């Protein structure tokens, strides 16, 4: 086995008995234990439960279980509730929280026989674009340890990029899968809103949050999506839609794209940014593959970031009200009154960025400001959705950069909130529209990976995966590895 | 100056669902603290609400019963505030688009005339938990069993003008929700609670005065007392030249007074916004029609039928129709062929007395409607006198559902004596034994007729047919 084996490769090896799931898991755990000191991408390493699950997977295989997913190690972002295992959401507030139940994504992965080796670091409550907002410390980018991995799923991205796991779950509210995937040179897919259950996924902004896979290849992303996705009666916003390709994707892999696509280039996303050499080359590559590129316009793009910060903060401000020190999580010492309990528990338990967003959200929902902010933002959100609908009458998918810059230095943007929020420029519009989008490596800028983003109409992850797989057959950007990280 | 009170009520009705409005936990009353609070009720990180369809159906049923518009598209909002018994820090409610729109209900206050009260709206929401302040000194205990119990909040128009009308409205609502089976109506367990908005204004003035809100009243008596008290308090304040402050007040039934809880300046900004965890609620026309088909005959319609078609007195008709069990019992008597007025008399008389005495509900009565109908039939055909009928009733009560009317009449020898010869012989013997009284009767002292009839009844242990005895004595004159 190699540390950069894909899920598919490990699956084949397990099937032919090259090694057992216990051996594979053990190897993962050893590598994680060695590398985590430098990278800090795991909040918890769950050796005991992982080896128990691997032992069970090996037994199942011995009894004839041939599922492609059986016994494959991966990691969960520490935002998914796991029964009997710490779930922190990167926050001091939940630094002692052990959920009494499994998130639907967690039980789906377990039911497929996959082995969670640990839980990855993240920006507190998924709020951030650099992973610097974690109570558990900053994660290092495997390509350059002085740089951030992006966020909020920075731990997952770094773990996958460093070869500690082939796959990790992530969540994406405004770009939290795609931007760290781009900054760490891996493949990340944010599915259509409603595709993956949110039950047990600690909420940031309910109307935007969506879980998805972070992997090194499109094929592995498809396998992960096949396991994670599906209607869940416990989530009223999960889609009841049924897709044959998705049911078969774990067993069959991604279908070969057998027709040329029309790919739209939203002009609002492109500029003569010196970091965009990779995506410019990708355009040529896609044309060589037979696809047609056309210019399109998404005129409300420039409103997306402010709209996103109004809406996401509004939802977050009330989603985070439950962290009050009463039933679980951090509680201040010796509260003198209920008010004191609330004030000090929340003052001590939340970090600065979380407080900033709670304050913003509380403000925009208040009497007298609601219409000017929340309602107006909802109206613009609709316009942004309509921009995409209009574009998809002309094109099959859209191609756009994932982030304006490669990984930036730690502490570089921590005092410049607006610059930090601009990291989400290219990812939030799709989040607001609820559309599926995928980031894949497309080159380098100053030796650091850059990502490109493919965006499809709702529930057309098949198009994204087919095009991404085709691109990855023709190019090797996804096979580039950082220098030895361990 | 004379004053007029203006009152509107907000009634919270706990809907009679098995499970909570957004979780699968049981809503049964009386479990040990927090035993019925599941992960969702506890507001644990990551949990999501899923709407209980039954709660929606019960709300629609209510809307149809008050003739209201059912909003086929409604939205759940978050009402944000912090409190120890509100786990999520927000209550899921409906703010701008309630499920039930405007409707009406007819009330009949005691000694008053019937009138119609407007209902502004009714919306679905989840109940909060309970904070218990007197269990542990210096601490507050929190019981989240009630958290997530489905509530229908019914908001009236400010249409009531006296505490009596408000109380009649609350009673009528209590009758209605039990009638249509959406609430068990158990006030002691908090199944119905009400907040009253009260203001006063000089008689003849059309603008409303400043109002106060009295919170959490949970009995018919307290509604009347609390409002009565609050009206008097406001009039006192105004007549002393003072001003009514918009505020929330709490009624203390022990002291019979209301006291200020919080003033409006300190009130929360609830920051309502649509709950992104729940989709807008859509209700199909087909569902509405199905629920309409399941509605029972409503109290107003029944009362109308009892008075105009069956000729019952208004008081009997109100008494019977106001309770669905009573009304069903009554209709079952009619279905078994009994006379409406006699059925009503027996129900409101003997049966009510026995049920009270034995603390049994109408549905548990050992005398089923069919048995009562048979008993009434035996009065009608002259077999029973009113006196022997009561004896039979008592025997039937003891015998329970297995009791047989004719068998008991036989065994207990309750049939009226209507043999002319036998009765004539008894009358002759009595005249012979009481010649002086007979003379008085013959000289026109009508009162003596009663004396002789009484003596005959005594001699026959009440089994003689009094009309027949009357006739025999008159014939002797």
Interface residues (C-beta under 8 A of the other chain):
Chain A: X80 X81 X87 X89 X94 X97 X99 X100 X101 X103 X198 X199 X200 X201 X202 X203 X205 X206 X207 X233 X234 X235 X236 X237 X314 X315 X317 X318 X321 X322 X323 X324 X326 X327 X328 X329 X338 X342 X362 X365 X366 X367 X370 X374
Chain B: X39 X42 X43 X44 X45 X46 X47 X48 X49 X50 X51 X78 X80 X82 X83 X84 X87 X88 X89 X90 X140 X142 X269 X271 X272 X273 X275 X276 X277 X278 X279
